[in-house]
Amino acid sequence: MKDLNVILKSIKNKTFLPVYFFHGEESYFIDVAVKALENEVLSEDEKAFNQIITYGKDTSYAEICSLARQFPMMGDKQVIIVKEAQDLKTTEEDSKAFLTYLQNPVESTILVFGHKNKKLDGRKSFGKLLNQKKFSFQSEKLKDFKLVQWITDECKNLNIKTSPNIPNLLAEYLGDDLSRIANELKKLQIILKENEVLDEKLVELHIGISKDYNVFELIKSLGQNNPDQVSKIAHFMGKNSKVNPLVLTLGMLYNFFSNLIIYHAMAGQNPQSVAAEMGINPYFLKDFTIAAKNFNLKSATRIISLLRETDLKGKGLGAQNMSEDELLNELVFKILHIKEIKVLQ
């Protein structure tokens, strides 16, 4: 949600809108905004009289507007929060009632909607009016390439110090479920001692992601051309394919070897420029320096073809029902012997 920080700041400063309609595919940002209004507007004593929380399936727009026109008891504001607002029925009567209210909202009421998992249709009458009044806030799914930066920012907000690779590790293994990631980070915030740095060992201890047997260690060992370590990691990951799905492993390997091609192509240029072109922290350039010695440009290009070949096999094309375990072990063997292996071009 583009305006989330602005919204949270205005709530802290006690500057409120009469209506907030949060909607969109990313429920986490909606939950954060609704929770802030639920917690920050009224004192605990005022909430007993002047805060109403209801759910879309249990009410209607007409009923909500009727409540919103009431005045607060023993206070200046009342807060009405409609959670799961996507379940609200929108009859012609309800739409008319809501439109009428939006034209002249009650100043002493803060009306909040949490409309999750889909955006409001801006072509419909009250969608247009919400936009015109600037009461509408869309929460879009976070783009995959922004996830690592979001985790980095969240760690800073929570004063969690991390090793450079931790945001990547969390993004890879926790996926794009922002609520889950936020919960894990809050748990770590409580557990970590003052000035303690979150590293792989602590992640394994408190979240359960192995510091020794994960796709990052697999890539590192492949880059170092370490067959024994590659074999151990691939065996472990293959036996735990639910935690280490092949499609994610292929994606990470594709990113690494695509970046290795860029590294070769930009040989001799400023390291900061190379890192920026690759979209990585300069800290990780050392891994590519090592990998470049073991895989030249031609080998890296052939590995990309090999990854595509394995992806097709993973989808059942020409794999003779090979398991993910077998496909991963075959793949890493071929990468280590890429100069001897024929791949689809």
LINJO-V125054 format. One record per pair of residues at least 24 apart in sequence whose ideal C-beta (glycine too) atoms are under 6 Angstrom apart, sorted by the first residue. I is the first residue (numbers start at 0). J is the second residue. If there is no record, write none. Layout:
# LINJO-V125054
i: <I/I>
j: <J/J>
This chain:
# LINJO-V125054
i: <0/0/0/2/3/6/7/10/10/15/17/18/18/18/19/20/20/20/20/21/21/22/22/22/23/23/23/23/24/25/25/26/27/27/28/29/29/29/33/33/36/37/40/41/45/48/49/49/50/51/52/53/54/54/55/55/55/55/56/59/60/60/60/61/61/64/64/67/67/67/68/70/71/76/77/78/79/80/81/82/84/84/84/85/85/97/98/98/101/146/146/153/157/157/159/159/160/161/162/163/163/165/172/214/214/218/221/222/222/222/223/224/226/229/233/233/233/237/237/240/245/245/249/249/252/253/256/256/256/259/259/259/260/262/262/263/298/301/301/302/302/304/304/304/305/305/308/308>
j: <28/136/138/136/28/32/35/35/39/109/104/104/110/134/111/112/129/134/135/113/136/114/118/119/118/137/138/139/140/138/140/115/177/178/138/113/115/138/111/113/111/80/78/78/74/72/74/77/78/79/80/81/82/83/83/84/86/87/86/93/93/96/97/93/96/96/100/105/108/110/105/107/107/107/108/109/110/111/112/113/112/113/114/114/115/125/124/125/128/170/175/184/184/188/188/197/196/197/198/280/282/197/208/248/251/255/334/286/289/290/289/293/335/331/327/328/331/324/327/323/313/323/306/310/306/306/299/302/303/287/290/299/299/287/291/296/337/337/342/334/337/342/343/344/333/342/342/343>
